[in-house]
Amino acid sequence: MSRKEIFVGSAVAIVTPFDENGVDFNKLGELIEFQISNKTNAIIVCGTTGEASTMTDVEHLETIKYTVEKVNGRIPVIAGTGSNDTRYAIELSKKAESVGADAVLLVSPYYNKTTQRGLFVHFKTIADSINIPVVLYNVPSRTGVNINPETIKKLTEVENIVALKECNIDQLTEVINACGDKIDIYSGNDDQILSMLVMGAKGVISVMANIIPKETNELVMNFLAGDEIRSREIQLHLSKLIKALFIEVNPIPIKEAMNMMGMEVGECRMPLISMIGENYDFLRRTLAEYDLT
């Protein structure tokens, strides 16, 4: 396959709505339609924000399949299929491809970690097992391991590894210098969208897009259209909201926010628990200030 640009703009790292029976697919369908009607350019399903780590295999694959069918080709669907078990990630990735996912998102192995050579072999082995594009996901604050720039450079030699969700902005210039235009970069942090666009990113994989998809899209698209001033205004305007949405570990605040807004997405699965006290009050006040409640 030839190198393929998956999307340009803003993609939502969509939450997974749960109820007492498991995944609430009717609600997920509502969220998907809300995203598409408000200019989101792609949907990432079963990622960190989607609480994939607490989903059963059946739930995981049914959620990917449902999302693909509901989207019905209108925008790309990127399925989170990463694992710290290479064999398991291969299995998930193959199944995601079989149900029609447009690409997969592969987080770096966590807990058991590995060497940089191990990271290369891990990602290459998974990518070689499928025919759809791969987005690498570098989030060392969660995984405890960083994908170094030279490793990313080597991985660009794998034909279907085409993009990187980068959460380590400290190494962004090194990645760009190492890889040039051989890999598309997306911001993995809502508070750094503009900074990464300035350095050449093609968009964002966003948490805040769950509640403000249109504004997230406009932040990116204004910049790409040459209106850097407007993009800067949007990023600065959203700064307090972003702070509130990350005042506790993601996706606790974004789900709380969605429930405060009447979107009824249910609670996070344990060990993530609901917000209380000052953080809860700050989030509610902030949503009100942005006219979101």
C-alpha positions in Angstrom: 0.0 0.0 0.0 1.1 3.6 -0.6 1.4 6.1 2.2 -2.0 7.5 3.1 -3.0 10.6 4.9 -5.7 9.6 7.4 -7.1 13.0 8.2 -6.4 16.7 8.5 -8.0 18.7 11.2 -9.6 17.6 14.5 -10.4 14.1 15.6 -12.3 13.2 18.7 -11.0 10.7 21.1 -14.6 9.7 21.8 -15.8 8.5 25.2 -17.5 5.1 25.6 -20.9 5.6 27.2 -21.6 2.8 29.7 -24.8 1.7 31.4 -25.6 -1.2 33.7 -25.7 -3.6 30.8 -22.3 -2.6 29.3 -21.8 -0.2 26.4 -24.7 2.0 25.6 -24.7 1.8 21.9 -27.8 4.0 21.4 -26.0 6.8 23.3 -22.8 6.1 21.3 -24.7 6.6 18.1 -26.0 9.9 19.4 -22.5 11.0 20.2 -21.2 10.0 16.8 -23.9 12.0 15.0 -23.2 15.0 17.2 -19.5 14.8 16.2 -20.1 14.5 12.5 -22.7 17.3 12.4 -20.2 19.6 14.2 -17.3 19.2 11.8 -15.2 16.5 13.5 -12.8 15.1 10.9 -12.2 11.6 12.4 -13.3 9.5 15.3 -10.9 7.6 17.5 -12.8 4.8 19.2 -11.6 2.6 22.1 -8.6 4.8 23.0 -7.6 6.1 26.4 -10.6 8.4 26.6 -12.8 5.5 25.5 -11.6 3.5 28.5 -10.5 0.6 26.3 -8.4 -0.8 29.2 -11.6 -1.7 31.1 -13.5 -3.2 28.2 -13.9 -6.9 27.5 -12.7 -8.2 24.1 -16.3 -8.5 23.0 -17.1 -5.0 24.1 -14.0 -3.6 22.4 -14.6 -5.2 19.1 -18.4 -4.6 19.1 -17.8 -0.9 19.8 -15.3 -0.6 16.9 -17.8 -2.4 14.6 -20.7 -0.3 15.7 -18.8 2.9 15.2 -17.7 1.9 11.7 -21.2 1.0 10.7 -22.7 4.1 12.2 -20.2 6.4 10.6 -20.7 4.6 7.3 -17.7 6.1 5.6 -18.6 9.7 6.3 -15.3 10.3 8.2 -12.4 8.0 9.1 -12.7 5.7 12.1 -9.4 5.0 13.9 -9.5 2.1 16.3 -7.4 1.8 19.4 -5.8 -1.6 19.3 -2.6 -1.1 21.3 -1.4 -3.4 24.0 1.7 -4.3 26.0 1.2 -7.8 24.6 2.3 -7.8 20.9 0.4 -10.9 20.0 -2.8 -9.5 21.5 -2.3 -6.2 19.7 -1.9 -8.1 16.4 -5.2 -10.0 17.1 -7.1 -6.8 17.9 -5.7 -4.9 15.0 -6.6 -7.7 12.5 -10.1 -7.8 13.9 -10.5 -4.0 13.7 -9.4 -4.2 10.1 -11.9 -7.0 9.4 -14.8 -4.9 10.7 -13.8 -1.9 8.6 -11.7 0.4 10.7 -9.8 2.9 8.5 -6.7 2.9 10.7 -5.5 1.7 14.1 -4.0 3.7 17.0 -1.1 1.8 18.7 0.0 3.0 22.1 3.5 2.1 23.2 3.8 -0.9 25.5 3.2 -0.1 29.1 4.1 -1.6 32.5 6.4 -4.3 31.1 8.0 -1.6 28.9 10.8 -2.5 26.5 13.9 -1.1 24.9 13.9 1.2 21.8 14.8 -1.8 19.7 11.9 -3.7 21.3 9.5 -0.8 20.5 10.6 -0.9 16.8 10.1 -4.7 16.6 6.7 -4.4 18.4 5.2 -1.7 16.2 6.7 -3.2 13.0 5.4 -6.6 13.7 1.8 -5.3 14.3 1.9 -3.1 11.3 3.1 -5.9 9.1 0.1 -8.0 10.2 -2.5 -5.6 8.7 -3.0 -3.6 5.6 -4.6 -0.4 7.0 -2.6 2.6 8.3 -1.1 2.8 11.7 -0.9 5.8 14.0 1.8 5.5 16.7 0.7 6.9 20.1 3.5 8.3 22.3 2.3 9.2 25.8 5.1 8.5 28.2 3.2 10.0 31.2 0.9 7.1 31.0 3.0 4.3 29.7 6.4 5.0 31.4 8.2 4.6 28.1 9.0 7.2 25.4 9.3 6.4 21.7 12.5 8.2 20.9 12.9 10.3 17.7 15.4 7.9 16.1 13.0 5.0 16.7 10.1 7.0 15.1 12.4 7.7 12.2 13.1 4.0 11.8 9.4 3.2 12.0 8.7 5.5 9.1 10.4 2.9 6.9 7.4 0.7 7.6 5.0 1.5 4.8 1.7 1.6 6.7 3.1 3.5 9.7 2.0 6.9 8.6 1.2 9.1 11.6 2.1 9.9 15.2 -0.1 11.1 18.1 2.6 12.9 20.1 2.1 13.9 23.7 5.7 14.6 24.4 6.1 18.1 22.9 9.6 18.4 24.4 10.9 16.1 21.6 8.8 17.5 18.8 11.5 19.4 17.0 13.8 16.3 17.2 11.0 14.2 15.7 10.5 16.7 12.8 14.2 17.0 12.1 14.6 13.2 12.1 11.5 12.4 10.1 10.7 15.4 7.9 7.5 14.8 6.0 7.7 11.0 6.3 5.1 10.9 9.1 2.0 13.0 9.9 2.0 14.4 13.4 -1.1 15.1 15.5 -1.2 16.9 18.9 -2.2 14.6 21.7 -2.7 17.5 24.1 -5.5 20.0 23.9 -3.5 22.7 25.5 -0.7 22.4 22.9 -2.7 22.3 19.6 -1.5 25.7 18.3 2.1 25.1 19.4 2.2 21.8 17.5 0.4 23.3 14.4 3.1 26.0 14.3 5.7 23.2 14.1 3.9 21.4 11.3 1.3 19.1 12.9 -1.7 18.3 10.7 -4.3 18.4 13.5 -5.2 17.1 16.9 -6.7 13.9 18.5 -8.7 15.7 21.1 -10.5 15.1 24.4 -12.3 18.5 24.5 -13.9 17.8 21.1 -16.3 15.5 23.0 -18.1 18.7 24.1 -16.9 21.4 21.7 -16.2 19.7 18.4 -16.9 22.7 16.3 -14.6 25.0 18.2 -11.8 22.4 18.2 -12.2 22.0 14.5 -12.1 25.8 14.0 -8.9 26.1 16.0 -7.1 23.8 13.6 -8.8 24.8 10.4 -8.3 28.6 10.9 -4.6 28.0 11.4 -4.3 25.7 8.3 -6.2 28.3 6.3 -3.7 31.0 7.3 -5.6 32.8 10.0 -3.1 32.2 12.8 -4.5 35.1 14.8 -8.0 33.6 15.0 -6.5 30.2 15.9 -4.5 31.8 18.7 -7.6 33.6 20.0 -9.5 30.3 20.2 -6.6 28.5 21.9 -6.3 31.2 24.5 -10.1 31.4 25.0 -10.3 27.7 25.7 -7.4 27.6 28.1 -9.5 27.6 31.3 -11.9 25.0 30.0 -9.0 22.8 29.0 -7.6 23.2 32.5 -10.9 22.1 34.0 -11.2 19.1 31.7 -7.8 17.8 32.9 -8.0 18.7 36.6 -8.2 15.0 37.3 -7.0 12.1 35.2 -8.7 11.8 31.8 -11.5 10.7 31.1 -13.0 11.5 34.5 -13.5 15.2 33.9 -14.7 14.9 30.3 -17.4 12.4 31.3 -18.4 14.5 34.3 -18.7 17.5 32.0 -20.8 15.6 29.4 -23.1 14.5 32.2 -23.4 18.0 33.5 -24.3 19.1 30.0 -27.2 16.5 29.9 -25.4 14.1 27.5 -25.9 11.2 29.9 -22.8 9.1 29.1 -22.6 7.3 32.4 -19.8 7.0 34.8 -16.2 5.9 34.3 -15.4 2.3 35.1 -13.4 1.6 38.2 -10.7 2.2 39.3 -11.6 5.7 37.8 -14.2 7.3 40.1 -16.5 10.3 40.0 -15.2 13.8 40.9 -16.2 15.3 44.2 -15.5 18.5 46.1 -13.5 21.4 44.8 -12.6 19.9 41.5 -16.2 19.0 40.7 -17.3 22.6 41.6 -14.5 24.1 39.5 -15.6 22.0 36.5 -19.2 23.0 36.9 -18.4 26.7 37.3 -16.1 26.6 34.3 -18.7 24.9 32.0 -21.2 27.7 33.1 -18.7 30.4 32.2 -18.4 28.9 28.7 -22.3 28.7 28.4 -22.1 24.9 28.2 -24.6 24.2 31.0 
